[in-house]
Amino acid sequence: MAGTNEVESLFSTNAGLIYFYVTPAGPGSTAPLALRRANAKPSSLNSTYGAPILPRVRLASDAHTSKAALDRVLATPYAGHEGAVIAIFGSRDATTSATGPLQDVVEIYTPSQPVSVSAVQQRDALFDLSFATNGNVSVQLVNEKVYSAAPASGFGYDYAASSNPAAAKIAVQGGAMFSGSVDVKCSSFLWWTNCKPPTAVHVAAFYSAN
């Protein structure tokens, strides 16, 4: 994100959910899918933050998606999808000492085009754009922070990865999550962080609910 000091606040677009990039797990793995928390990057000080986990997954009792959609993700082969983001899960941790790592999947989103884990972990970020009744928008770095923003008409969009930018603009303006970057400048003083309204949205891929 250009010119930004990010402050982690563990915020989610849906209360109680954490959003993960989903990739197929390699042959012989303990689970068919690897989940990486969106926007979390491992570092030398915290090597497990954003590192992949290999949980069992099940459909939540209050899921906004179907078992068929979850089964399609589970059936994605590793071959040909190595390192690819095949979906985003919005899920809750249901781990117990008896079950081990377990996620209750509430939401599933699939990308508008192929996306690599290396791109979203190292360059792009996952955002949500939502609209208020007064016409203002909020730009959220998913799982992390919300930035208040000016009216939607003040935003500039680009979508270099698609032959149909108009479709991407409609999807993003409709509130779909997208990976890319947002131009926003923030300043920090002691514990206080202040962000100016974002001026542009740069979309690499947008994600549709399933």
C-alpha positions in Angstrom: 0.0 0.0 0.0 1.5 3.3 -1.1 2.7 5.6 1.7 1.1 3.8 4.5 1.9 2.9 8.1 -0.3 -0.1 8.8 -1.6 -0.7 12.3 -2.9 -4.2 13.0 -6.3 -4.2 14.7 -7.5 -7.8 13.8 -10.6 -6.4 12.1 -12.7 -8.6 9.8 -15.3 -7.8 7.1 -17.6 -10.2 8.9 -17.5 -10.2 12.7 -15.9 -13.3 14.1 -14.4 -14.4 10.7 -10.8 -14.4 9.7 -10.0 -14.5 5.9 -7.4 -16.9 4.4 -5.8 -17.4 1.0 -6.4 -21.0 0.1 -3.9 -23.1 -1.9 -3.8 -26.9 -2.6 -1.5 -28.8 -0.2 1.2 -31.0 -1.7 1.0 -34.7 -2.0 1.4 -36.5 1.3 0.2 -33.5 3.3 -1.9 -34.0 6.4 -4.8 -32.0 4.8 -5.8 -31.2 1.3 -5.6 -27.4 1.7 -3.1 -24.9 3.0 -4.6 -21.7 4.5 -2.6 -18.5 4.8 -4.1 -15.6 6.7 -4.8 -12.8 4.3 -2.3 -9.8 4.6 -0.2 -11.6 7.3 3.4 -12.0 6.3 6.0 -14.1 8.2 9.0 -12.1 9.5 12.2 -12.9 11.2 10.7 -11.8 14.5 7.4 -13.8 14.0 8.1 -16.6 11.5 4.6 -18.2 12.0 2.5 -15.0 11.3 0.9 -15.7 8.0 2.7 -19.0 7.5 0.5 -21.7 6.0 -1.6 -24.0 8.3 -3.0 -27.4 7.2 -6.4 -27.7 9.0 -9.3 -29.9 8.3 -12.2 -27.8 7.0 -16.0 -28.3 7.3 -19.0 -26.2 6.4 -20.2 -24.0 9.2 -23.8 -24.4 10.4 -24.5 -20.8 9.4 -22.5 -20.9 6.2 -23.3 -18.4 3.4 -22.1 -20.9 0.9 -22.8 -24.5 0.0 -21.2 -27.9 0.5 -20.9 -28.2 -3.2 -18.8 -25.0 -3.4 -16.5 -26.3 -0.6 -16.2 -29.7 -2.3 -15.1 -28.0 -5.5 -12.3 -26.3 -3.7 -11.3 -29.5 -1.9 -11.2 -31.3 -5.2 -8.8 -28.9 -6.8 -5.6 -30.9 -7.7 -2.2 -29.8 -6.5 -0.7 -30.4 -10.0 -1.1 -27.3 -12.1 -2.1 -25.2 -9.1 1.1 -25.2 -7.1 1.4 -21.8 -5.3 -1.9 -20.6 -6.7 -4.7 -19.0 -4.7 -7.7 -21.1 -5.6 -10.1 -19.4 -3.1 -10.5 -17.2 -0.1 -12.2 -18.7 3.0 -13.9 -16.6 5.6 -13.9 -19.0 8.5 -13.7 -19.5 12.3 -11.2 -21.5 14.2 -12.9 -24.6 15.6 -9.7 -26.3 16.8 -9.8 -28.4 19.9 -7.3 -30.7 21.5 -9.3 -33.7 20.2 -9.7 -32.5 16.6 -6.5 -30.6 16.0 -6.5 -27.7 13.5 -10.0 -27.2 12.2 -11.8 -24.4 10.4 -15.5 -23.8 10.1 -16.0 -22.3 6.6 -18.7 -19.6 6.4 -17.8 -17.8 3.2 -16.0 -18.9 0.0 -14.7 -16.5 -2.7 -13.0 -17.4 -6.0 -10.7 -15.1 -8.0 -11.6 -13.4 -11.3 -8.2 -14.6 -12.7 -5.3 -16.8 -11.6 -3.5 -15.3 -8.5 -0.2 -16.5 -7.0 0.4 -16.7 -3.3 3.8 -15.0 -3.8 2.0 -12.0 -5.4 -0.5 -11.4 -2.7 1.9 -12.1 0.2 4.7 -10.0 -1.2 3.2 -7.3 -3.3 -0.6 -7.0 -3.3 -3.0 -7.0 -0.4 -6.6 -8.0 0.2 -9.1 -5.2 0.5 -12.9 -4.8 0.9 -14.7 -1.7 -0.3 -18.1 -1.1 1.4 -20.6 1.7 1.0 -22.5 3.7 3.6 -26.0 5.3 3.1 -24.5 8.8 2.9 -22.5 7.8 -0.2 -19.2 7.5 1.6 -17.1 4.4 1.3 -14.7 2.6 3.7 -11.6 0.8 2.4 -10.6 -2.1 4.6 -7.4 -4.0 4.6 -9.0 -7.3 5.4 -8.3 -8.7 8.9 -6.4 -5.5 9.7 -7.7 -1.9 9.4 -10.5 0.3 8.1 -9.7 3.6 6.4 -12.5 6.1 6.2 -12.8 7.6 2.7 -14.4 10.3 0.5 -17.4 9.7 -1.7 -17.0 6.9 -4.2 -17.0 9.3 -7.1 -13.7 10.7 -5.9 -11.9 7.4 -6.5 -9.8 6.4 -9.5 -9.8 2.8 -10.5 -7.5 0.8 -12.7 -7.5 -2.9 -13.5 -4.5 -3.7 -15.7 -5.0 -7.5 -15.5 -8.4 -7.7 -17.3 -9.6 -7.1 -20.8 -12.8 -5.8 -19.3 -12.0 -3.0 -16.8 -15.7 -2.0 -16.6 -16.7 -5.3 -15.2 -13.9 -5.1 -12.6 -15.1 -1.6 -11.6 -18.6 -2.8 -11.1 -17.5 -5.7 -9.0 -15.2 -3.6 -6.8 -17.8 -0.9 -6.4 -20.3 -3.5 -5.5 -18.3 -4.3 -2.4 -16.4 -7.4 -3.7 -13.1 -8.1 -2.0 -10.1 -7.5 -4.3 -6.4 -8.0 -4.2 -4.2 -5.0 -5.3 -3.2 -1.7 -3.7 -4.8 1.5 -2.5 -3.2 4.9 -2.5 -3.6 6.2 1.0 -1.3 8.3 3.2 -1.2 7.9 7.0 0.8 9.6 9.7 1.4 8.4 13.2 2.1 10.2 16.5 2.6 8.1 19.6 -0.4 5.8 19.7 -2.5 7.8 17.2 -2.6 7.0 13.5 -4.5 9.3 11.1 -5.2 8.4 7.4 -6.2 10.7 4.6 -9.0 9.5 2.3 -7.7 7.1 -0.4 -7.3 8.6 -3.8 -7.1 5.5 -6.1 -7.7 1.8 -6.2 -5.5 -0.5 -8.2 -7.1 -3.9 -8.7 -5.1 -7.1 -9.6 -8.0 -9.5 -9.1 -11.5 -9.4 -7.5 -13.2 -12.3 -5.7 -16.8 -13.4 -6.1 -18.8 -15.2 -3.5 -19.7 -18.8 -4.1 
